[in-house]
Amino acid sequence: MSTISVNGITVDYTDTGTGPALLLVHGHPFDRSMWTPQLTWPGWRVVAPDLRGYGASTVVPGVTPLGDFADDLAALADALGIDRFVLGGLSMGGQVVLECVRRFPSRIRGLLLADTSAPAETPQGKASRNAIADRVLRDGMADHAAELLPKMVAPDADPQVKAHVLAMMRAAPPEGAAAALRGRAERPDYTDLLGAIQVPTLVVVGSADEFTPVSEAVFLSDRVPGSTLAVIDGAGHLPNLERPAEFNQALAALLGQVTA
């Protein structure tokens, strides 16, 4: 575990291996430990930070737009001496990745978009995210985490995976989670951006994902030129944890494309 100051906050991150860089962005309400099965990758330098408001990084109350997360990632890469990198994100992390594509596409060598979606939030979704933000600020994360767990992972997921996911959600700082929810409710529509992506791209989704179903992944893959779609059979919203062997096989193919 390492710590660095960027953009007026302290970011905790994991930095393993040597070689070309792979930067991994966690989803909500998780932390960088969600990438544990992907953190050691032969021939690659893997960097996985806790986003602001999550894990051991600085909690910033209020509203955290996706652009703030993207700017933090760029600043972290600068501080670590990483000019270009493969960038991957899951769920909210995938939307942060798309914001990075919008802000600094020339730095990105390849993309992993896992269990995520490109369109802007719906009016109903905005209301729901803001209501959940109010609730976690008032009541904490425990009840919300317990309600989310059955939708986050497939029913037959390994009990240790379920325990890990539940622990991450319970540990998420309420002020950080609420700020991200409010920012994500106001995210832009990234659909028009997809056709301009010119780097190797992998779109991954769990076949049993309730939050971003396979149709969302097909939508993404159909619009990113030359992208690859991988549907991880039997996985829910977190296929990298639920089915790491299958997920890593797909990721290995992407990284091979980038370095070919």
Buried (B, 14 or more C-beta within 10 A) or exposed (E): EEEBEBBEBEBBBBBEBEEBBBBBBBBBBBBBBBBBBBBEBEEBBBBBBBBBBBBBBBBBEEBBBBBBBBBBBBBBBEEBEBEBBBBBBBBBBBBBBBBBBBBBBEBBBBBBBBBBBBEBBEEEBBEBBBEBBEBBBEEBBEEBBEEBBEEBBBEEBBEEBBEBBBEBBBBBBBBBBBBBBBBBBBBBEBBEBBEEBEBBBBBBBBBBBEBBBBEBBBBBBEBBEEBBBBBBEBBBBBBBBBBBEBBBEBBEEBBEBBBE
